[in-house]
Amino acid sequence: MESHVFSELSLVILVTAGVSLFMKFIKQPLILGYILAGLLVGPSFFGLIHSEELFAAFSSIGIALLLFIIGLGLNVSELRKLGKVVVTIASATFFTITLLGFGTASLLGFGKSEALIVGLALFFSSTIIIVKILSDKKEQNRLHGQIAIGAILIEDLIATFALLFVVAGSQGEGFQLDKLVQLLIKGTALMVLLAFCSTKILPAVSKYMAKTQELLFLFAISWGFGIATLFELTGFSIEVGALFAGVALASSPYVQEIASRLKPLRDFFVVLFFIALGESMNLTDISSGILPAILLSVIVILAKPLVVISTMGLLGYTKRVSFKTGINLSQISEFSIVLVVLAVSTGVARPEISAIITLVAIITIAVSTYLMQYDNQLYSYFDKLKLHTFEKEVTYREKKSTANYPIVLLGYHHGGHEFVRIFKQMNHRFMVIDYNPEIIDLMEHQKVDYLYGDVNDSELIQEANIDKSRLIVSVISDHSTNVFLAGLFEKINPGAVFICHADNVHQATELYDLGASYVMIPHYIGSEKIGQFIKRAGLNKSEFKKFREKHLAHLETHGPDQDGL
């Protein structure tokens, strides 16, 4: 029996690896390969899976680990830092897409509870897909990336209540108010217990366990599975318990270590979950679900980005940032599948809905992957078709940037405060550009002129009139951003002094070749020292030219540990 199960699992993994290689070759997310592999090993094709209960247990572990790690990333205290934009986007998308999904599903003949489940499933966007592609493109710290990640963080919170919603209507009894009230009372008691443990017990326990990485790993698993079991015993689901178990640990200083150690285990069991999901589909469900899946996919791929773009336009964001944020959210989530699978397992929805939403996931994830990869080209194309319709006639940024500023500071972290102090002493008008809401609040408090936006946005540069500035200082640490800025300013404002940051001699040399006036390198010169030089030299580029030549000569003759002046 054991050898039979092992052989069965080995064959399934082998097929999955082959399909995944093909998906990698055509540049599609591997999650699609897992579902397709499940369909191939299922009864519709090869029929390799016979130990269905075992694979069902594996998939349950995968869902629990997935939601536990999602919970680890849900540090509620961090939501205050995201600003109103992500809350507004998530709210507008939630009401619009859920209603559209509900209406479409109702027209397709689904019951009210099932239609509502479908609407909720269309709302959620994929954390895995969005973060992966943004990371690959090195855009997770760009303004549109930050907003998209913030929006899916809010979605994860809403997903928590969606799970409660499904549990409240389980066992085919409908969504009864008394049952929901009972669950809320139980849930409140469990939340109080978790809050107490999170603040009074877990810090000391996790600190002790963290002395040994193996102990920390076992502690995390036992905590996650233990809380999941407790929730199940009190009438909730394992999925809800696993999510809240992660939330309880989210504020721990060891959360990154816990998440990194659990991810390989999660990845293995999540693969088995999606294989089991694909295996449960049959050609009859797929053929009958194609038309509904296409209609629902249109809502996700077209309507969801339009809602995001329109909302951000009303909030005063440029059409480029709005467009790229909307594109990032143009798919449904792996959580959508989990939600529907749970609804089917508890009797809230019929099994064919699971097949339809899985098809929607396959379609939207596949399409959105290409949309995100080629978002710049798509923006250029659609911009010719009057994309400015979704942008306010006078944006918030335009109102802040109509004047010309002789001095512009790009970013604020990594020594920006020192430059602000120097600029105030120089009695020149200056402006700070940043997209961190906390920095914007700080500038507002200090009565410093500012512009909220992403310096990688060429439209922002035009709005800010940087082509007329005489001194531009970037304290941004991202090298690709500084390369972009150096090349841009050399074209649009070659007479300006441009000072930026590099991490090493190679990066500094590249920036100098692109026309940078001076490059700050750690171990060479800090913001305080270069700030004093700016104060002495003023905005005279010829003075910086001498400074630049001296630094270039120094880079050629000294090692990276020498002082640069």
N, C-alpha and C positions, 0 to 999 in steps of 0.2 A: 504494500500500500504506500509506504513512504517513498520507495523508488518510483512508483507510478506518479505520485504527486510531483516529485522532483523532476522527472522527465517531462511531465506536462508543463510545469513552470518554465523549464529550460527551453522548450520548443516555443512557448509563447514569447519569451524574452528574445529569442533568436529572430522570430518574425518581426517583432517590434523594432529591433535594432536595424533590420534591413529596411523596413518602411521609414524609420526615422532618418536613415542615411539619405534616402530619396527625398524626403521633405527638406532636409538640410541642403541638398543639391539645388532644389528649386526655390530655396530661400523662404520657406514657410516655417511657422512656429512648430516645434516638435509636438506640442499638445495635439495638433491635428493628426500627426502620425500615430500617436497613441490610440486615438479613437478609431482611425482607419484600421490599425493593426487589430484592435479588438473586434471590429466587424469581420476581418479576414479569418481570425481564429475561431469565430463564433459559428453557430449552426448554419448560417447562410452560406458559408464557404467551406473552410477546412474542418470545422467541428473539433478543434483540438482541446477545448475546455470541457472536462467532465466533472471536476471537483468544484461545482458551482458555489457550494457553501463556503469552501475555503477561500475562493477568490472574492466572495462577498465580504468575508471577514477582513481580508487584506484591504479591500476598497474602503471599508469603514475606518480602519486604522489610518489610511491615507487621508480621508476627509478630516478626521480628528486632528492629525498633525498639521494639515494645511491651515485649518481654522485656528489652531493654537498659535502658529507662527504669525498669522495675520493679526491675531490679538496682541502678540508681543509688539507689533508695530503701531498699535493703537494707543499711544500715550495721550490721553485726553487733554492733559495740560498743554500739549503742543498745539492744540487747535486754536488757542488764543493768538498764536503768532501768524496764522495764515491769512488774516484779514477777511474782510466781508466778501471779497470776490468769489472765493471758493464756496462759501456758504450759499451765496446768491446763485451761482451756477448750478450747484447740486440741487437746490430747491426748485429752480426753474425747470431743470431737466427731469427731476422726479415727478412733478405734477404733470408736465406736458407729455413725456414719453410713457408714463404709466397710464395716463388717460387714453393716449393713442393706442397703446397696446391692448388696453381693456376693451376699447371700442372695436378694434379690428378683430380681436379674439371672439367677442360677442357676435359679430357679424358672421364669423366662421362657424358659429353654432356651439361654442363652449358655454358652460354654465358660469354664473357670476363669480363663484370662488375660483374656478379654473381660469377665467379671463383675468381676474385680478392677479393671480400667480404669474400669468404670462406677461402682464404689464410690468410687474415688479422685476421679472427676469430680464426684460429688455432695458431696464433702467441701469443696471449695474455694468460697469466697464471693467476690463481685465487688468488687475494690478500687475500680474506677471508679464503680460504682453507689453503694456505701456512702459513699465520700468525697464524691461529688457531692451526694447528698441531705443528708448531715450538714452540708456547707458551706452549702447553700441554707437549711437550717433554723438555721444558726449554732450547731450543736450538736457540732462536731468537738472542742471543748475541754471538753464536758461529760463526766462520769465514764463514762456508757455509751458515748459516742462514742470516748473514749480507749481503753476496753477493746476495743471492736469493731475499731478500727484496729490496736491491738496484736495482736489475734488473727489478723487477716488478714496481718500482717507475719510471724507464725510460719507461717501457711499458705503464704506465698510461699517460705519456706525448705524446707518439706516438698515443695512443688511442684518444687523443684530436683531432689530425689532421685526424684520421680515421673518426671521426664523421663529420668533415668538408667535407671530401671526399664524404661521403654518402649524405650529404645535397646538395652538388654540383651536384649530379646526380639524384636528386629527380624528382618526377612527370613523370617518364618514358621518360625523354628527353635525357638521356645519359649524359656522363660527358663532357659537353661543356666548352671549354676554356674561353669564354666570361663570362659565368655564374660563373665559378670558380674565375675569376679575380674580378668580382663584389663582390662576397662574401669575398674575401681577403681584398678588400678596406673597405667594411663595418666592417669586423672583426678587421682590424687595427684600425679603428676609435673607435670601442667598447673597444679594448684593451687599447688604450690611455686613454679613459674615466675611465676604471676600474683601471688603474695604478694611475691615478690622485686621484681617490677616495680612493684607497688602502693606499696611502702615505699621503694625505692631509686631508681627511675627516673621513675615517673609524677609525683611531686611537682614535680621540677625541670622536666620537660617541660611539664606543664600550666601551671605558673607562667609559663614563657616564652610559651606559646601564648596565655595569657589576656591578654597585652598587646594583642592584636587579637581582637575578637570573631569575625571571620570565620575566623581561624586556629583559634580554640578550637572553633568549630563543625565545621570540617573535621577537626581532630584527633579529636574525639569520634566522628564517623562512621567515620573510618578505623580507630580503635582498636576500636570495636564490631564492625564488619564483618570486620576483620582477625582478631580473636580468634575470631569465629564461624566463619570459614573454617578457622582452625587446628584448632578442635575437630572440624569436619566431616572434615578430612583424617586425624585420629587415631581416627576411628570413632564419634564422637559425632554430634550433630545441630547444625545451625545455631542452633536454638532454645536448646539448652544453652549453646553458646558465647556467644551474645548476652547471656544472663542473667548468666553469670559475668564477662563483660566489663564489665557495669554494676556488679556487686558490687566488682570491683577498683577502680573509680573512686569508689565510694560514700563513702569517707572524705575525698575531695578537697574543699578549701574552695570549689572552683568548680562543685560538683555541681549547685547550684540554677540557675546560669547555663546549664550544659550542658543540663539537663533542659528548661528553659524554651525554649531555642532549638530543641531537637529535637522538642518536642511538636507544633507545627504540621505538620511533616513526618510524624511518626508518625500523627497524626490522619488525614491524607489516605490513607496507605497502609493503615491499619487499616480505614478505610471500605471500601476496595477488597477487603480480606481478607474482611470480613463479607458484602460483595456476592457475592464468589466462592463463599463458603460457601452462601449462599442459592441461588445459581445452580446449585450442584451437587446440590441437593435436587430430587426430583421428587415428583409427587403420589402415586405408588405407595408410595414410602418413607414419606411423611408419613401416608398413610391407614393403612398397616400399623404405623406406630410410635406412633400416638396413644394406644392403651391402655397400652403400656409406659411412655410418657412421662408419662402421668397418674399411674400408680402410683409412679414414681420421684419425680415432683414432690411427691407427698404426703409422702414421706420428708423432702424438703428443706424444705417449707413448714411442716410440723407437727413432725416428729421432731427436726430440727436445733434449732429454738428451745427445745423442751422439754428437750433435753440441756443447752443453755446455761443456761437458767433453773434447772434442778435443780442443776447444778454450782455456779453462783454462789450459790444458796441455801445449799448446804452450806459454802461459803466465808464465809458471813456477810453477804452483800450483801442490801439490801432488795429486796422483790419488784418495785418499780418499776424500779430500775436493772437488775435481772436480766431483766425482761420486755422492756425497750427494747433491751438488748444482744442478746437472742435474736432479736427482730424484725429488727434490723439485719443479721443473718447468714442470713436466710431466703431465699437465692437461690444459684444456682451462678454460677461465675465465667466470664468470657471466657476465662480460662486453662483452664477445664474443656474448652471447645471446642477450644482449641489442642492440649491433651493428646490428645484423642480423634482429631483430624485427624492428628496425628503418628502415633498408634497405627495408624490406617488406612493411612497412607502407607508405614509400615514393615512392614505385613503382620501386625501383632499383632492387629488387630481387623477385622471386616467393615465395609464401607461403611455398612450400614444403622444401625450403632451411632452413627455420626456424625449421621445424621438424627434419631435418638431423643434424643441429648444436646442437639442444637440445639433441638429442641422443648421439652425440659426447661428449657433456658436461657430460651426465649421465655416459657414459662408462669411460671417462678419469678421472673424479673426483673420481669415485668408485675405479678404479684400482690404481690411484696415492695415494689415501689415504692409501691403504695397502702397497704400495711401500715405502712411507715415514715412516710408522710405523715400518717397518722391514728393513730399509736401511742398518743398520750395518750387519745384517745377509746376505743380498743380496751382500753387498760389499765383505764380506769374501768369498762368493761363486764365484763371478765373478773375484775376484783377482786371484783365482787359474787358471782362463782361460786367463791369460796373459793380465790383465787389464793395466799393465804398458806400453802397446802399446800407450796409450793415454797420457803418461807422458814423458816429455822431458828427454833425457838421463842424462843431467846435469841440474837440476832445479836452478832457481835463489837462492833459499834458500840454496841449497847444496854448491853453490859457496861461500856463505857468512858464512858457518858453518863448513868448513873443519878443522879449528883449534880447539884446546881444550881451553875452557875458565874456569879458576878456579872459577869465580863468574858469576852467571846468574840471571838476574832480569826478572821476569815474570809479564808483565803488567807495566803500568807507572802511571796511575791515582791513586789517593788515597795515595800520598806520594812518588811516584817513583822518583821524582826530588831530594828528600833528599838522597835517597840511591845512585843515580848517583853521587851526590856531594861527598858522603863519599867514594864511590868506586874509584873515581878519586884521592882522597887524599891518598888512600891505595897503589896506584901504582901497582895494580894487573890487569891483563887482565879481562875484563868483557863484557858481551853482554846483550842487552835488547831484549826480545821477546814480540811482540805486533802485533795486526792485525788492528789497527786504522791507516789509511793512514796519518792522521795529526801527530800522534806520530812518525811514521816512518820518515816523513819529518823533524820533530824536531830533531830526532836522527842523521839524515844525516847532518843537519845544525850544530849540536854540535860535529860532527865527532866522534860519539859513535857507536861502532859496534852493529848491530841489526840483527834480523831475523823476517821477516814478516810472521806471521802464527798464528794458533790457538793451544794453549798449550794442548787442549783436543785431538789433533791429535797425536796418538802414533808414527806415522812415523816421525813427526816433531821432537819429543824427540830423536829419533834415529839419525836423521840428525844433530841435534845440539850437539851431543856428551855430553849430560847432565849427562850421566852415569859416566863421568870422572871429573865432576865439584866437587868442595869442599864446596862451599856455594851457595845455591839456595834460593832466596827471592821471594815470591809471594805477590804482592799487589793487586791481583785480589779479588774482594769482593764476588764472587759467591761461596757459601759453597760447592756445589756439585763438582765444579772444583777443589777446594782445597782438598777435600776428595779423589778425583781421583789421584791428584798429590802426596799426602802424601803416599797413598798405593803404587803407582808406584815407587816412589823414594826409599821407604823402600825395594823394591824388586831389583831394578837395581843399586842403589847407596846408600846402607845403611850407608856408612861412611861419607856421605855429611851432612852438616848442612842445614836443611830445615826450613825456617821461613815463616809463612803464616798469613793470616787474618781470624778472626772470629767475628761474631756480638754479641755473648753472651757466657756465661760460658758453656752451654750445647755443643755448636759447638766446643769450644776450647777443652773440655774434649775429644770429639770424635777424633779430630785431633791429640791430644797428644797420644791417644790410638793407632793411626795408625802410630806413629813414628815421628811426627813433633818435631823439636828441640825447637822451640819457636813459640807461637801463639800470635799475636798482637790483642788485644781487645780494641775497643773504650772505653774510660773512664779509661782504665788501662794504656796503653802505646802507644805512637804515633811513627811514623816512625823516627822522629828526635831523640828520646831517644834510641830506639833500634839501630839506625844507629851509635850513639856514642858508644854503647856497642860493636858493630861489629868492630868499629875502634880500640877499646882497646883490644878486644879478638883476633882479626885477624880471621884466618880460623880454629882455634883450637876447635874441637867439644867438648872436655872435659870441656872447659870453658862454653860452651853453655849448657852442661849437668847440671852443677851446677845452672845455670840461670833458666833452665827448671824446676828443682826440687823445686827451691824457688817459682816459679810461681805456680806450681801445689799445693804446700802447702798453698799458699795464696788463691787460688781458693776454697779450702776446708773450709777456716776459715773466709773469708770476703765476703761481698755482692758485687753486680755488680757496685756499685757506688764508691768503694774504689780504690785508686791508686794501681797499680799492682807491684810497686817496693818498 
